[in-house]
Amino acid sequence: MLQPYLQSVALPFRHRLQAANSRIPTIAFIESGLGSVVAIGGKRRQAEVGVIGREGMTGLPIVLGAECSPCEIFMQVGGSGQSIDADHLSDAMDRSLTMARCFQRFAHVFAVQASCTALANAQGRVEERLARWRLMAHDRIGSDMLKLTHEFLALMLGVRRAGVTTALRHLEQNAIIDMARGVVTIVDRGRLEECADGLYGQPEAEFERLFPASQFTAAISPEPTSCRADGAETG
């Protein structure tokens, strides 16, 4: 039902997928890369409330019967995807209850992720929040390596750069990650999950419950690449 209206699109680094407080004209199904969902407040305040990658879609207000959101979405790691007009998606959902329920389930999973982000920001230590963010990025990108600046991580986590530097050093000294030339490489994912101390896993478990792997494997099987936060990729 959607195929005739889908268009393959490049999603470069910093490409805006959704503007805050504006009608959403198109929805993107991300096939590679990483999108950051950012809440925008007064006095130029902003904070990341969630991430979307190859498991999901933008335009959740459309799925839920609204036209806009106070959040913006932009690509933190460049990639590609499929784009569709919001009106075409809404029409298809009206004709197919199964499709509507599928998209609504993903909206629920993202709401769980946003709730866990609020918990992490309120109760988590910087290294715990950093571990959680890196794990979520790893799930969506599929590469152990990711180029990240301390400034970028500080902005995404809503903390000072010095706090990010200390947290990264702690993880590296414990041989959980490796840092070289701005590339953060996961060395031991199991221990990274332990470092998240329960802040990672609940949205992921909810996703697996609602979207069994047997139904989802084909959708997330593109060959992994080593991605950089500036949008470049290496095979």
N, CA, C and O of each residue as an XYZ file, in Angstrom:
940
protein
N       0.821     -1.216      0.000
C       0.000      0.000      0.000
C       0.855      1.267      0.000
O       0.477      2.277     -0.593
N       1.993      1.208      0.659
C       2.852      2.392      0.747
C       3.829      2.497     -0.415
O       4.258      3.594     -0.774
N       4.182      1.351     -1.005
C       5.267      1.300     -1.986
C       5.129      2.328     -3.119
O       6.129      2.949     -3.481
N       3.944      2.534     -3.690
C       3.854      3.487     -4.805
C       4.215      4.921     -4.406
O       4.527      5.743     -5.267
N       4.176      5.220     -3.117
C       4.395      6.592     -2.662
C       5.754      6.806     -1.997
O       6.105      7.932     -1.641
N       6.522      5.719     -1.830
C       7.822      5.831     -1.161
C       8.891      6.310     -2.137
O       8.914      5.912     -3.302
N       9.772      7.168     -1.641
C      10.899      7.651     -2.427
C      12.187      7.433     -1.650
O      12.267      7.775     -0.470
N      13.188      6.869     -2.299
C      14.489      6.704     -1.666
C      15.148      8.072     -1.516
O      15.183      8.865     -2.458
N      15.669      8.336     -0.318
C      16.262      9.646     -0.047
C      17.576      9.484      0.703
O      17.744      8.567      1.507
N      18.500     10.390      0.424
C      19.725     10.480      1.212
C      19.422     11.287      2.464
O      18.688     12.274      2.414
N      19.989     10.862      3.589
C      19.780     11.549      4.861
C      21.148     11.934      5.416
O      21.686     11.235      6.274
N      21.713     13.039      4.933
C      23.063     13.419      5.345
C      23.113     13.920      6.784
O      22.084     14.227      7.386
N      24.310     13.997      7.315
C      24.540     14.522      8.655
C      23.899     15.901      8.804
O      24.053     16.772      7.948
N      23.181     16.076      9.903
C      22.487     17.324     10.260
C      21.241     17.598      9.424
O      20.625     18.652      9.580
N      20.861     16.691      8.553
C      19.629     16.882      7.783
C      18.432     16.900      8.732
O      18.297     16.017      9.580
N      17.571     17.896      8.593
C      16.394     18.007      9.455
C      15.254     17.179      8.892
O      14.828     17.364      7.752
N      14.775     16.270      9.711
C      13.670     15.401      9.318
C      12.324     15.931      9.788
O      11.289     15.617      9.200
N      12.336     16.728     10.841
C      11.090     17.261     11.397
C      11.398     18.575     12.100
O      12.307     18.643     12.927
N      10.647     19.611     11.774
C      10.818     20.911     12.417
C       9.863     21.035     13.593
O       8.748     20.515     13.555
N      10.305     21.726     14.636
C       9.470     21.896     15.821
C       8.309     22.843     15.539
O       8.475     23.868     14.878
N       7.125     22.485     16.052
C       5.937     23.345     16.006
C       5.527     23.725     14.589
O       4.990     24.809     14.360
N       5.781     22.834     13.647
C       5.390     23.056     12.256
C       4.686     21.800     11.742
O       4.959     20.689     12.198
N       3.785     21.993     10.795
C       3.098     20.846     10.210
C       4.115     19.894      9.591
O       5.040     20.329      8.904
N       3.948     18.610      9.830
C       4.874     17.602      9.328
C       4.443     17.202      7.917
O       3.395     16.577      7.750
N       5.237     17.552      6.894
C       4.820     17.234      5.521
C       5.177     15.829      5.075
O       4.457     15.235      4.272
N       6.284     15.283      5.585
C       6.742     13.970      5.153
C       7.206     13.136      6.342
O       7.581     13.661      7.390
N       7.169     11.839      6.146
C       7.649     10.881      7.148
C       8.805     10.117      6.530
O       8.785      9.793      5.343
N       9.814      9.832      7.345
C      10.970      9.070      6.869
C      11.065      7.743      7.601
O      10.973      7.685      8.827
N      11.252      6.674      6.830
C      11.617      5.380      7.386
C      13.132      5.264      7.217
O      13.629      5.055      6.110
N      13.852      5.401      8.318
C      15.316      5.414      8.265
C      15.826      3.993      8.021
O      15.451      3.059      8.730
N      16.679      3.844      7.020
C      17.264      2.538      6.713
C      18.704      2.432      7.210
O      19.177      1.335      7.505
N      19.397      3.553      7.304
C      20.737      3.588      7.870
C      20.962      4.982      8.437
O      20.348      5.957      8.004
N      21.867      5.052      9.426
C      22.106      6.330     10.089
C      21.367      6.417     11.406
O      20.758      5.447     11.858
N      21.424      7.581     12.014
C      20.835      7.781     13.340
C      20.190      9.154     13.427
O      20.837     10.172     13.185
N      18.908      9.172     13.775
C      18.185     10.420     13.964
C      18.043     10.759     15.430
O      17.807      9.874     16.253
N      18.184     12.029     15.766
C      18.077     12.504     17.143
C      16.800     13.317     17.303
O      16.561     14.265     16.555
N      15.984     12.944     18.281
C      14.736     13.659     18.578
C      15.034     14.624     19.725
O      15.413     14.206     20.818
N      14.858     15.913     19.463
C      15.289     16.944     20.410
C      14.105     17.805     20.814
O      13.401     18.350     19.964
N      13.893     17.923     22.109
C      12.858     18.826     22.632
C      13.409     20.242     22.661
O      14.548     20.470     23.072
N      12.593     21.188     22.223
C      13.006     22.583     22.148
C      12.204     23.397     23.148
O      10.976     23.325     23.168
N      12.898     24.181     23.987
C      12.234     25.032     24.963
C      12.631     26.491     24.789
O      13.349     26.843     23.853
N      12.155     27.336     25.700
C      12.505     28.746     25.644
C      13.968     28.969     25.960
O      14.657     28.077     26.457
N      14.431     30.171     25.665
C      15.814     30.588     25.949
C      16.828     29.632     25.332
O      17.875     29.354     25.918
N      16.505     29.136     24.146
C      17.399     28.254     23.390
C      17.738     26.957     24.124
O      18.789     26.362     23.887
N      16.867     26.532     24.991
C      17.095     25.280     25.692
C      16.695     24.114     24.804
O      15.674     24.168     24.119
N      17.495     23.067     24.817
C      17.176     21.876     24.058
C      17.831     20.671     24.698
O      18.875     20.780     25.343
N      17.203     19.514     24.511
C      17.737     18.274     25.053
C      17.237     17.115     24.207
O      16.093     17.111     23.751
N      18.094     16.145     24.005
C      17.685     14.958     23.266
C      16.774     14.107     24.142
O      17.082     13.831     25.301
N      15.649     13.699     23.569
C      14.702     12.863     24.315
C      14.618     11.452     23.753
O      13.989     10.581     24.354
N      15.249     11.219     22.602
C      15.218      9.880     22.032
C      15.996      9.814     20.738
O      16.388     10.839     20.179
N      16.216      8.597     20.264
C      16.889      8.376     18.988
C      16.067      7.400     18.158
O      15.351      6.551     18.689
N      16.189      7.542     16.836
C      15.491      6.670     15.896
C      16.493      6.244     14.840
O      17.267      7.059     14.338
N      16.473      4.965     14.509
C      17.349      4.454     13.466
C      16.609      3.512     12.557
O      15.452      3.746     12.208
N      17.280      2.442     12.173
C      16.718      1.522     11.190
C      15.532      0.725     11.721
O      14.885     -0.008     10.974
N      15.247      0.871     13.021
C      14.095      0.158     13.593
C      12.796      0.940     13.459
O      11.723      0.409     13.747
N      12.878      2.210     13.020
C      11.673      3.004     13.157
C      11.426      4.053     12.096
O      11.905      3.956     10.966
N      10.669      5.053     12.490
C      10.169      6.060     11.575
C      10.036      7.396     12.303
O       9.973      7.450     13.531
N       9.996      8.467     11.520
C       9.669      9.786     12.055
C       8.163      9.995     11.881
O       7.450      9.099     11.429
N       7.693     11.181     12.244
C       6.284     11.506     12.012
C       5.305     10.836     12.941
O       4.157     10.610     12.557
N       5.717     10.506     14.157
C       4.802      9.836     15.081
C       3.572     10.675     15.429
O       2.518     10.097     15.692
N       3.655     12.025     15.443
C       2.413     12.785     15.634
C       1.357     12.463     14.569
O       0.165     12.430     14.875
N       1.782     12.226     13.329
C       0.838     11.850     12.272
C       0.193     10.515     12.601
O      -1.015     10.343     12.437
N       1.005      9.568     13.067
C       0.496      8.249     13.442
C      -0.562      8.364     14.537
O      -1.527      7.600     14.563
N      -0.372      9.323     15.436
C      -1.268      9.477     16.583
C      -2.390     10.480     16.346
O      -3.130     10.815     17.271
N      -2.521     10.962     15.110
C      -3.636     11.831     14.762
C      -3.389     13.302     14.955
O      -4.337     14.088     14.963
N      -2.131     13.706     15.113
C      -1.786     15.129     15.237
C      -1.043     15.564     13.977
O      -0.774     14.749     13.095
N      -0.715     16.851     13.897
C      -0.054     17.373     12.700
C       1.339     17.912     12.968
O       2.114     18.103     12.030
N       1.677     18.165     14.237
C       2.976     18.752     14.532
C       3.427     18.339     15.926
O       2.691     17.684     16.664
N       4.649     18.734     16.273
C       5.238     18.374     17.559
C       6.176     19.488     17.999
O       6.740     20.182     17.153
N       6.356     19.676     19.307
C       7.342     20.656     19.775
C       8.775     20.158     19.648
O       9.711     20.890     19.972
N       8.962     18.941     19.190
C      10.300     18.374     19.017
C      10.740     18.483     17.560
O       9.920     18.466     16.642
N      12.056     18.595     17.372
C      12.612     18.494     16.034
C      13.441     17.222     15.943
O      13.889     16.682     16.954
N      13.635     16.758     14.725
C      14.427     15.554     14.493
C      15.453     15.873     13.414
O      15.108     16.396     12.354
N      16.712     15.556     13.688
C      17.744     15.722     12.674
C      18.710     14.548     12.736
O      18.789     13.849     13.746
N      19.436     14.341     11.660
C      20.344     13.208     11.556
C      21.638     13.503     12.308
O      22.323     14.488     12.034
N      21.958     12.625     13.267
C      23.227     12.737     13.963
C      24.309     11.916     13.273
O      25.492     12.244     13.366
N      23.916     10.863     12.590
C      24.817     10.076     11.747
C      24.149      9.944     10.391
O      23.024      9.452     10.297
N      24.825     10.375      9.349
C      24.235     10.359      8.024
C      23.888      8.962      7.550
O      24.526      7.986      7.945
N      22.869      8.869      6.700
C      22.459      7.577      6.187
C      21.499      7.741      5.028
O      21.656      8.641      4.203
N      20.508      6.873      4.968
C      19.528      6.912      3.889
C      18.217      6.330      4.388
O      18.149      5.760      5.476
N      17.177      6.483      3.576
C      15.880      5.956      3.986
C      14.852      6.080      2.889
O      15.174      6.333      1.728
N      13.595      5.895      3.286
C      12.453      6.028      2.388
C      11.550      7.124      2.939
O      11.288      7.186      4.140
N      11.081      7.981      2.050
C      10.236      9.104      2.451
C       8.852      8.965      1.833
O       8.695      8.460      0.722
N       7.843      9.430      2.589
C       6.468      9.386      2.092
C       5.731     10.622      2.587
O       5.973     11.086      3.701
N       4.835     11.156      1.766
C       4.022     12.297      2.185
C       3.123     11.901      3.350
O       2.591     10.792      3.393
N       2.964     12.817      4.283
C       2.141     12.534      5.458
C       0.707     12.187      5.073
O       0.093     11.314      5.686
N       0.170     12.866      4.061
C      -1.210     12.596      3.646
C      -1.370     11.173      3.109
O      -2.382     10.520      3.363
N      -0.372     10.696      2.370
C      -0.437      9.335      1.846
C      -0.365      8.316      2.973
O      -1.059      7.300      2.941
N       0.471      8.584      3.967
C       0.564      7.663      5.094
C      -0.754      7.639      5.866
O      -1.237      6.568      6.235
N      -1.329      8.798      6.110
C      -2.600      8.868      6.843
C      -3.703      8.127      6.102
O      -4.495      7.412      6.715
N      -3.758      8.297      4.790
C      -4.775      7.606      3.989
C      -4.594      6.095      4.087
O      -5.571      5.358      4.222
N      -3.355      5.634      4.020
C      -3.092      4.200      4.091
C      -3.481      3.645      5.457
O      -4.020      2.542      5.551
N      -3.213      4.399      6.503
C      -3.594      3.952      7.847
C      -5.109      3.884      7.992
O      -5.628      3.003      8.677
N      -5.818      4.803      7.355
C      -7.279      4.772      7.399
C      -7.835      3.524      6.709
O      -8.888      3.011      7.087
N      -7.114      3.044      5.694
C      -7.584      1.882      4.942
C      -7.131      0.567      5.545
O      -7.709     -0.480      5.250
N      -6.105      0.602      6.386
C      -5.551     -0.643      6.915
C      -5.385     -0.545      8.423
O      -4.484      0.138      8.910
N      -6.250     -1.223      9.160
C      -6.149     -1.249     10.610
C      -4.853     -1.934     11.053
O      -4.250     -1.535     12.049
N      -4.429     -2.953     10.323
C      -3.186     -3.651     10.659
C      -1.995     -2.712     10.579
O      -1.137     -2.713     11.463
N      -1.939     -1.907      9.517
C      -0.849     -0.944      9.375
C      -0.887      0.082     10.492
O       0.143      0.402     11.086
N      -2.076      0.597     10.776
C      -2.207      1.601     11.828
C      -1.738      1.054     13.169
O      -1.043      1.742     13.917
N      -2.113     -0.166     13.469
C      -1.706     -0.752     14.743
C      -0.193     -0.959     14.813
O       0.408     -0.784     15.873
N       0.417     -1.327     13.703
C       1.866     -1.523     13.661
C       2.590     -0.213     13.987
O       3.501     -0.190     14.814
N       2.182      0.866     13.337
C       2.822      2.154     13.580
C       2.533      2.660     14.994
O       3.389      3.288     15.617
N       1.338      2.389     15.496
C       1.004      2.804     16.856
C       1.838      2.056     17.889
O       2.198      2.609     18.929
N       2.141      0.790     17.594
C       3.019      0.038     18.503
C       4.400      0.681     18.565
O       4.996      0.784     19.637
N       4.904      1.111     17.414
C       6.213      1.775     17.442
C       6.140      3.095     18.207
O       7.073      3.449     18.928
N       5.031      3.825     18.051
C       4.868      5.070     18.816
C       4.901      4.779     20.316
O       5.468      5.549     21.091
N       4.295      3.674     20.717
C       4.334      3.268     22.127
C       5.767      2.972     22.566
O       6.195      3.415     23.632
N       6.512      2.221     21.746
C       7.890      1.891     22.091
C       8.724      3.158     22.230
O       9.547      3.267     23.139
N       8.513      4.116     21.326
C       9.279      5.361     21.430
C       8.898      6.138     22.692
O       9.754      6.764     23.318
N       7.625      6.100     23.064
C       7.210      6.760     24.307
C       7.900      6.128     25.512
O       8.279      6.826     26.452
N       8.061      4.807     25.484
C       8.785      4.133     26.562
C      10.244      4.596     26.578
O      10.808      4.851     27.642
N      10.847      4.701     25.397
C      12.233      5.177     25.321
C      12.361      6.590     25.896
O      13.282      6.870     26.663
N      11.431      7.479     25.523
C      11.478      8.850     26.023
C      11.304      8.889     27.544
O      11.937      9.698     28.221
N      10.446      8.016     28.078
C      10.266      7.943     29.529
C      11.548      7.494     30.216
O      11.912      8.015     31.270
N      12.229      6.524     29.614
C      13.491      6.043     30.186
C      14.584      7.096     30.072
O      15.464      7.170     30.928
N      14.535      7.906     29.027
C      15.480      9.014     28.914
C      15.265     10.014     30.040
O      16.230     10.515     30.618
N      14.008     10.308     30.355
C      13.713     11.211     31.465
C      14.238     10.644     32.778
O      14.800     11.375     33.594
N      14.055      9.339     32.984
C      14.566      8.701     34.193
C      16.088      8.776     34.245
O      16.667      9.089     35.286
N      16.739      8.484     33.103
C      18.201      8.530     33.064
C      18.713      9.940     33.355
O      19.678     10.106     34.101
N      18.077     10.948     32.777
C      18.517     12.322     32.989
C      18.313     12.775     34.430
O      19.080     13.589     34.945
N      17.278     12.245     35.077
C      16.971     12.665     36.444
C      17.781     11.902     37.487
O      18.159     12.466     38.514
N      18.051     10.617     37.227
C      18.641      9.765     38.258
C      20.009      9.188     37.895
O      20.733      8.741     38.785
N      20.376      9.184     36.629
C      21.594      8.511     36.215
C      22.840      9.366     36.340
O      22.799     10.583     36.156
N      23.951      8.710     36.656
C      25.244      9.370     36.624
C      25.679      9.534     35.168
O      25.171      8.846     34.282
N      26.625     10.451     34.924
C      27.009     10.758     33.552
C      27.507      9.519     32.826
O      27.136      9.298     31.673
N      28.351      8.692     33.479
C      28.870      7.512     32.800
C      27.767      6.495     32.500
O      27.847      5.779     31.502
N      26.743      6.423     33.349
C      25.620      5.538     33.088
C      24.820      6.016     31.878
O      24.427      5.214     31.030
N      24.587      7.298     31.804
C      23.845      7.871     30.689
C      24.635      7.767     29.391
O      24.070      7.508     28.329
N      25.950      7.971     29.484
C      26.805      7.825     28.313
C      26.785      6.385     27.809
O      26.681      6.151     26.605
N      26.884      5.423     28.722
C      26.829      4.010     28.333
C      25.503      3.701     27.650
O      25.479      3.021     26.624
N      24.412      4.190     28.202
C      23.084      3.948     27.610
C      23.008      4.525     26.200
O      22.532      3.859     25.280
N      23.474      5.753     26.028
C      23.392      6.397     24.711
C      24.228      5.637     23.691
O      23.791      5.424     22.560
N      25.434      5.227     24.089
C      26.304      4.517     23.140
C      25.710      3.159     22.765
O      25.846      2.719     21.624
N      25.061      2.502     23.704
C      24.401      1.229     23.412
C      23.247      1.424     22.431
O      23.083      0.632     21.504
N      22.454      2.463     22.626
C      21.335      2.711     21.722
C      21.836      3.034     20.320
O      21.252      2.586     19.333
N      22.917      3.807     20.227
C      23.499      4.107     18.924
C      24.033      2.833     18.270
O      23.881      2.636     17.064
N      24.653      1.979     19.064
C      25.197      0.720     18.547
C      24.083     -0.165     17.992
O      24.256     -0.786     16.943
N      22.949     -0.230     18.675
C      21.818     -1.025     18.203
C      21.373     -0.587     16.817
O      21.007     -1.420     15.988
N      21.402      0.701     16.565
C      20.812      1.241     15.351
C      21.802      1.351     14.194
O      21.409      1.298     13.029
N      23.070      1.502     14.513
C      24.071      1.677     13.471
C      24.734      0.359     13.107
O      25.081      0.133     11.948
N      24.911     -0.514     14.095
C      25.492     -1.814     13.831
C      26.997     -1.826     13.735
O      27.577     -2.821     13.301
N      27.655     -0.732     14.134
C      29.110     -0.670     14.095
C      29.645     -0.420     15.491
O      29.064      0.350     16.255
N      30.760     -1.076     15.829
C      31.398     -0.830     17.123
C      32.041      0.544     17.178
O      32.276      1.081     18.260
N      32.328      1.115     16.008
C      33.037      2.392     15.947
C      32.094      3.535     15.601
O      31.222      3.394     14.743
N      32.274      4.656     16.267
C      31.475      5.846     15.988
C      32.288      7.077     16.347
O      32.794      7.195     17.463
N      32.409      7.986     15.402
C      33.153      9.221     15.650
C      32.281     10.193     16.418
O      31.203     10.571     15.959
N      32.752     10.595     17.589
C      31.985     11.476     18.465
C      32.919     12.509     19.085
O      34.040     12.189     19.481
N      32.452     13.734     19.164
C      33.204     14.755     19.884
C      32.646     14.891     21.292
O      31.483     14.580     21.549
N      33.494     15.360     22.197
C      33.039     15.586     23.568
C      31.928     16.629     23.592
O      30.987     16.524     24.379
N      32.038     17.633     22.730
C      31.021     18.677     22.681
C      29.668     18.119     22.259
O      28.632     18.479     22.817
N      29.693     17.234     21.264
C      28.455     16.625     20.791
C      27.802     15.811     21.898
O      26.599     15.935     22.131
N      28.581     14.981     22.582
C      28.026     14.151     23.648
C      27.490     15.007     24.789
O      26.452     14.690     25.370
N      28.190     16.083     25.108
C      27.718     16.967     26.174
C      26.366     17.572     25.819
O      25.491     17.696     26.675
N      26.199     17.948     24.549
C      24.927     18.515     24.102
C      23.822     17.473     24.163
O      22.722     17.767     24.630
N      24.101     16.253     23.696
C      23.092     15.204     23.668
C      22.689     14.763     25.076
O      21.525     14.454     25.330
N      23.665     14.739     25.988
C      23.376     14.273     27.347
C      22.950     15.405     28.272
O      22.500     15.155     29.391
N      23.086     16.650     27.816
C      22.691     17.784     28.641
C      23.589     17.997     29.837
O      23.123     18.388     30.907
N      24.902     17.735     29.660
C      25.862     17.906     30.752
C      27.035     18.730     30.251
O      27.125     19.046     29.065
N      27.938     19.077     31.174
C      29.116     19.835     30.786
C      30.136     18.937     30.103
O      30.191     17.731     30.347
N      30.937     19.546     29.248
C      31.946     18.797     28.505
C      32.912     18.083     29.446
O      33.341     16.963     29.169
N      33.252     18.732     30.560
C      34.186     18.114     31.504
C      33.636     16.813     32.061
O      34.385     15.863     32.284
N      32.335     16.768     32.285
C      31.716     15.545     32.788
C      31.789     14.418     31.778
O      32.008     13.265     32.149
N      31.606     14.738     30.496
C      31.709     13.731     29.441
C      33.142     13.216     29.345
O      33.364     12.013     29.209
N      34.108     14.121     29.416
C      35.517     13.718     29.342
C      35.861     12.749     30.463
O      36.531     11.743     30.230
N      35.411     13.042     31.672
C      35.677     12.162     32.815
C      35.018     10.807     32.627
O      35.624      9.776     32.919
N      33.774     10.799     32.138
C      33.053      9.544     31.938
C      33.715      8.688     30.864
O      33.850      7.476     31.038
N      34.126      9.297     29.765
C      34.804      8.563     28.702
C      36.120      7.972     29.202
O      36.455      6.829     28.892
N      36.857      8.757     29.971
C      38.132      8.273     30.502
C      37.913      7.078     31.431
O      38.691      6.123     31.420
N      36.851      7.138     32.233
C      36.545      6.037     33.145
C      36.254      4.753     32.368
O      36.750      3.685     32.725
N      35.456      4.854     31.314
C      35.112      3.676     30.521
C      36.327      3.136     29.777
O      36.476      1.924     29.621
N      37.189      4.029     29.320
C      38.379      3.586     28.602
C      39.370      2.917     29.548
O      39.957      1.892     29.199
N      39.561      3.472     30.721
C      40.493      2.889     31.682
C      40.065      1.496     32.121
O      40.900      0.684     32.520
N      38.776      1.220     32.050
C      38.264     -0.093     32.425
C      38.114     -1.020     31.216
O      37.460     -2.059     31.299
N      38.729     -0.630     30.089
C      38.757     -1.446     28.871
C      37.358     -1.803     28.373
O      37.127     -2.905     27.874
N      36.429     -0.855     28.516
C      35.063     -1.054     28.023
C      34.895     -0.408     26.656
O      34.187     -0.927     25.793
N      35.555      0.730     26.471
C      35.603      1.406     25.178
C      37.049      1.753     24.873
O      37.917      1.701     25.744
N      37.287      2.104     23.630
C      38.601      2.594     23.223
C      38.396      3.908     22.493
O      37.454      4.052     21.714
N      39.273      4.860     22.743
C      39.175      6.159     22.100
C      40.462      6.444     21.336
O      41.561      6.357     21.883
N      40.302      6.785     20.061
C      41.445      7.126     19.229
C      40.982      8.072     18.135
O      40.088      7.742     17.356
N      41.591      9.240     18.079
C      41.279     10.240     17.053
C      39.791     10.566     17.005
O      39.224     10.736     15.925
N      39.162     10.652     18.168
C      37.761     11.030     18.236
C      36.789      9.922     17.947
O      35.580     10.156     17.931
N      37.281      8.708     17.713
C      36.412      7.560     17.448
C      36.244      6.759     18.732
O      37.223      6.311     19.329
N      34.997      6.583     19.148
C      34.693      5.792     20.336
C      34.311      4.380     19.878
O      33.285      4.186     19.225
N      35.140      3.409     20.227
C      34.927      2.017     19.818
C      34.517      1.178     21.019
O      35.170      1.210     22.063
N      33.442      0.436     20.868
C      33.005     -0.474     21.930
C      33.927     -1.688     21.949
O      34.067     -2.382     20.942
N      34.550     -1.940     23.087
C      35.439     -3.078     23.266
C      34.703     -4.248     23.917
O      34.902     -5.403     23.541
N      33.856     -3.938     24.890
C      33.146     -4.981     25.637
C      31.706     -4.525     25.840
O      31.409     -3.797     26.788
N      30.811     -4.953     24.949
C      29.418     -4.506     25.029
C      28.743     -4.979     26.315
O      27.961     -4.241     26.914
N      29.045     -6.217     26.743
C      28.428     -6.733     27.960
C      28.724     -5.862     29.168
O      27.827     -5.570     29.959
N      29.952     -5.453     29.314
C      30.315     -4.589     30.437
C      29.754     -3.176     30.258
O      29.472     -2.490     31.240
N      29.594     -2.745     29.009
C      28.970     -1.443     28.768
C      27.520     -1.461     29.238
O      27.036     -0.483     29.806
N      26.829     -2.575     29.000
C      25.463     -2.711     29.500
C      25.437     -2.686     31.020
O      24.534     -2.104     31.621
N      26.425     -3.315     31.639
C      26.511     -3.274     33.100
C      26.715     -1.846     33.588
O      26.156     -1.453     34.613
N      27.507     -1.074     32.865
C      27.766      0.314     33.255
C      26.501      1.172     33.181
O      26.373      2.155     33.911
N      25.565      0.800     32.296
C      24.311      1.549     32.200
C      23.451      1.349     33.441
O      22.549      2.144     33.707
N      23.726      0.287     34.206
C      23.115      0.048     35.512
C      21.587      0.104     35.481
O      20.960      0.777     36.299
N      21.002     -0.617     34.521
C      19.550     -0.725     34.463
C      18.853      0.364     33.668
O      17.643      0.293     33.454
N      19.606      1.384     33.220
C      18.985      2.463     32.448
C      18.781      2.067     30.988
O      18.015      2.706     30.266
N      19.470      1.013     30.560
C      19.316      0.499     29.202
C      18.589     -0.840     29.259
O      18.845     -1.654     30.146
N      17.694     -1.063     28.324
C      17.096     -2.380     28.189
C      15.584     -2.426     28.181
O      15.008     -3.283     27.510
N      14.921     -1.544     28.896
C      13.464     -1.630     28.965
C      12.799     -1.305     27.626
O      11.945     -2.075     27.187
N      13.149     -0.204     26.955
C      12.535      0.037     25.641
C      12.904     -1.037     24.630
O      12.095     -1.402     23.777
N      14.141     -1.545     24.730
C      14.594     -2.581     23.807
C      13.787     -3.871     23.996
O      13.422     -4.534     23.025
N      13.520     -4.212     25.245
C      12.709     -5.400     25.532
C      11.275     -5.211     25.036
O      10.660     -6.151     24.533
N      10.750     -4.004     25.178
C       9.384     -3.733     24.710
C       9.312     -3.823     23.190
O       8.333     -4.317     22.632
N      10.363     -3.339     22.528
C      10.399     -3.453     21.067
C      10.401     -4.914     20.648
O       9.646     -5.306     19.759
N      11.238     -5.718     21.278
C      11.320     -7.140     20.924
C       9.999     -7.858     21.205
O       9.629     -8.787     20.485
N       9.291     -7.430     22.246
C       8.007     -8.052     22.565
C       6.968     -7.753     21.494
O       6.196     -8.631     21.109
N       6.949     -6.526     21.017
C       5.926     -6.113     20.059
C       6.317     -6.384     18.613
O       5.451     -6.518     17.748
N       7.624     -6.465     18.345
C       8.117     -6.737     16.999
C       9.086     -7.915     17.071
O      10.299     -7.712     17.098
N       8.570     -9.138     17.101
C       9.432    -10.324     17.225
C      10.517    -10.350     16.159
O      10.313     -9.903     15.030
N      11.665    -10.879     16.536
C      12.815    -10.881     15.634
C      12.522    -11.591     14.329
O      13.040    -11.197     13.284
N      11.700    -12.633     14.366
C      11.386    -13.381     13.152
C      10.673    -12.517     12.121
O      10.753    -12.786     10.923
N       9.974    -11.477     12.582
C       9.275    -10.576     11.672
C      10.135     -9.398     11.277
O       9.829     -8.709     10.304
N      11.219     -9.150     12.022
C      11.941     -7.889     11.882
C      13.322     -8.056     11.276
O      13.911     -7.079     10.813
N      13.854     -9.278     11.269
C      15.239     -9.479     10.855
C      15.516     -8.907      9.478
O      16.548     -8.268      9.271
N      14.618     -9.123      8.537
C      14.857     -8.667      7.174
C      14.933     -7.152      7.086
O      15.577     -6.610      6.187
N      14.283     -6.471      8.010
C      14.252     -5.008      7.951
C      15.528     -4.381      8.492
O      15.799     -3.211      8.224
N      16.316     -5.138      9.250
C      17.503     -4.535      9.864
C      18.782     -5.235      9.422
O      19.793     -5.198     10.124
N      18.735     -5.872      8.256
C      19.859     -6.688      7.826
C      20.854     -6.012      6.895
O      21.743     -6.703      6.398
N      20.772     -4.690      6.616
C      21.794     -4.119      5.747
C      23.178     -4.279      6.343
O      23.348     -4.279      7.562
N      24.166     -4.415      5.468
C      25.527     -4.648      5.921
C      25.995     -3.497      6.786
O      25.879     -2.347      6.363
N      26.528     -3.749      7.996
C      26.971     -2.673      8.871
C      28.114     -1.895      8.247
O      28.922     -2.443      7.497
N      28.171     -0.619      8.565
C      29.279      0.219      8.146
C      29.842      0.940      9.348
O      29.184      1.065     10.381
N      31.050      1.405      9.207
C      31.627      2.225     10.255
C      31.200      3.656      9.993
O      31.644      4.270      9.023
N      30.339      4.195     10.853
C      29.715      5.483     10.606
C      30.366      6.555     11.448
O      30.887      6.289     12.531
N      30.330      7.746     10.946
C      30.885      8.875     11.669
C      29.787      9.891     11.899
O      28.836      9.977     11.122
N      29.916     10.654     12.958
C      28.900     11.650     13.300
C      28.905     12.817     12.324
O      28.007     13.657     12.364
N      29.917     12.882     11.435
C      29.895     13.935     10.422
C      29.240     13.474      9.124
O      29.267     14.169      8.109
N      28.640     12.256      9.188
C      27.881     11.777      8.059
C      28.651     10.877      7.118
O      28.048     10.271      6.232
N      29.979     10.764      7.276
C      30.743      9.917      6.391
C      30.627      8.463      6.811
O      30.381      8.155      7.977
N      30.807      7.575      5.847
C      30.748      6.142      6.143
C      31.924      5.464      5.477
O      32.383      5.880      4.413
N      32.399      4.421      6.112
C      33.424      3.591      5.505
C      32.939      2.165      5.496
O      32.288      1.735      6.449
N      33.235      1.413      4.448
C      32.753      0.052      4.329
C      33.436     -0.871      5.323
O      33.144     -2.066      5.357
